[in-house]
Amino acid sequence: MSLRTDASNQGNKPFFCRPTLSVPRLPGTLSATAAIMLAGLRARCLPGPDFVGAKRDVPDRREWLVERRAAVKEDYTRDAPTYDAGYEPVTAVHRRFVARLIETCPDGGMVLDAACGTGPYLGMVLDAGRHVVGTDQSTGMLAQARAKHPGARHEQVGLQELEFDREFDAAMCIDAMEHVPPEDWPLVLANLRRALRPGGHLYLTVEEVDRRDLDRAFKEATVAGLPAIHGEHVGAETGGYHYYPDREQVRRWLAAEGFEPVDEADEWFDDYGYHHVLVRAPDRLTLVGAPTATTVDIRENDPRRTAGRVSHSRMERAVAPPPGYPHGVARDVQDEVGLLPVPAF
Ligand SMILES: C[S@@+](CC[C@H](N)C(=O)[O-])C[C@H]1O[C@@H](n2cnc3c(N)ncnc32)[C@H](O)[C@@H]1O
């Protein structure tokens, strides 16, 4: 896929990132996207940028998501050297939210820019006298960020694999969550929450498109025999994979991690938009699975280190405490002992 800017899009978003679902269609025929998918399925071979779901049968959803993620990674790495050419991703709303996020950090504080891409916000953070760590799963994108902002720390790591533990005063994840499938949203939000110190702020954007476009994309994916769910789009211009959760779902996921809303704003372009969200991580974490809620102030007494028990805020997902943990355990521990149910979405 080539990197192009779209004149109807105020020239500020690379074409391959755009959630363009309105593809040309003759009456009574499949759209171009579905035709591409079907051609791929019929060919049963030939991996390529437009090829989606190259399987004899309906692919297993987990395997398919792994493939899609690899496609996203390759797509960004391939386009990284020219990604910034003629493309300005930073809108006034992005800038305002990043400035506000920086203000929540003490002088010399630490900011995480997760999925930083070529690093359009790293300079803002450094100029404001804070330290910044930029992470991304794409080596190519990270190489661009490193070249532009050698004063930042850079780490190649995916959103799903972030392991930072209370290292940051603030975190952002801008224009990237659209590449995260619903199964991984809770994991990624938990990783971001764990990366933050108690009370730290998180700024993220949630991309949105017209729900009718998503209805159409879902039908096309179903016809093409893909294990996609409603809200996902894997057309040629999505960089390999996009998922658009609705706002209520996002609120529930954020609340499940204990994030409290601080501010939000909307931005809409021709056929897509961003919901900007600023939230604050909890000061106090709550044990789950306990007969009665127990809260622990982790600033004064870190239960992880002292009692070997991890607290967590996911009260509504109460699970029976495992043997030896009468007061309940956090999801992190449940993961380790295999108790965490697959997130509902
Ligand atoms: C549209 S770019 C946005 C980059 C930057 N945040 C910005 O606002 O310009 C999306 C970025 O997300 C990264 N990305 C996508 N999925 C990711 C994942 N699962 N983990 C880490 N990075 C990911 C891509 O490599 C790419 O750099």
The ligand as a Tripos MOL2 file, in Angstrom:
@<TRIPOS>MOLECULE
LIG
   27    29     1     0     0
SMALL
NO_CHARGES

@<TRIPOS>ATOM
      1 C1         -1.5870    6.1120   13.1080 C.3       1 LIG1
      2 S1         -0.0740    5.7650   13.9080 S.3       1 LIG1
      3 C2         -0.1030    6.9310   15.2590 C.3       1 LIG1
      4 C3          1.2590    7.1790   15.8070 C.3       1 LIG1
      5 C4          1.3570    8.3460   16.7940 C.3       1 LIG1
      6 N1          0.7770    8.0010   18.0830 N.3       1 LIG1
      7 C5          0.7020    9.5580   16.2120 C.2       1 LIG1
      8 O1         -0.2600   10.0530   16.8090 O.co2     1 LIG1
      9 O2          1.1310   10.0020   15.1520 O.co2     1 LIG1
     10 C6         -0.4250    4.2290   14.7530 C.3       1 LIG1
     11 C7          0.8240    3.6410   15.4220 C.3       1 LIG1
     12 O3          0.3990    2.5760   16.2560 O.3       1 LIG1
     13 C8          1.3670    1.5480   16.1600 C.3       1 LIG1
     14 N2          0.6980    0.3160   16.5680 N.ar      1 LIG1
     15 C9         -0.3630   -0.2960   16.0060 C.ar      1 LIG1
     16 N3         -0.7130   -1.3740   16.7130 N.ar      1 LIG1
     17 C10         0.1510   -1.4490   17.7560 C.ar      1 LIG1
     18 C11         0.3070   -2.3440   18.8460 C.ar      1 LIG1
     19 N4         -0.5090   -3.3830   19.0140 N.pl3     1 LIG1
     20 N5          1.2970   -2.1080   19.7180 N.ar      1 LIG1
     21 C12         2.1470   -1.0600   19.5570 C.ar      1 LIG1
     22 N6          2.0630   -0.1900   18.5360 N.ar      1 LIG1
     23 C13         1.0620   -0.3760   17.6520 C.ar      1 LIG1
     24 C14         1.8030    1.5700   14.7200 C.3       1 LIG1
     25 O4          3.0370    0.9140   14.5260 O.3       1 LIG1
     26 C15         1.8490    3.0710   14.4740 C.3       1 LIG1
     27 O5          3.1050    3.5890   14.7590 O.3       1 LIG1
@<TRIPOS>BOND
     1     1     2 1
     2     2     3 1
     3     2    10 1
     4     3     4 1
     5     4     5 1
     6     5     6 1
     7     5     7 1
     8     7     8 2
     9     7     9 1
    10    10    11 1
    11    11    12 1
    12    11    26 1
    13    12    13 1
    14    13    14 1
    15    13    24 1
    16    14    15 ar
    17    14    23 ar
    18    15    16 ar
    19    16    17 ar
    20    17    18 ar
    21    17    23 ar
    22    18    19 1
    23    18    20 ar
    24    20    21 ar
    25    21    22 ar
    26    22    23 ar
    27    24    25 1
    28    24    26 1
    29    26    27 1
@<TRIPOS>SUBSTRUCTURE
     1 LIG1         1 GROUP 0 **** ****
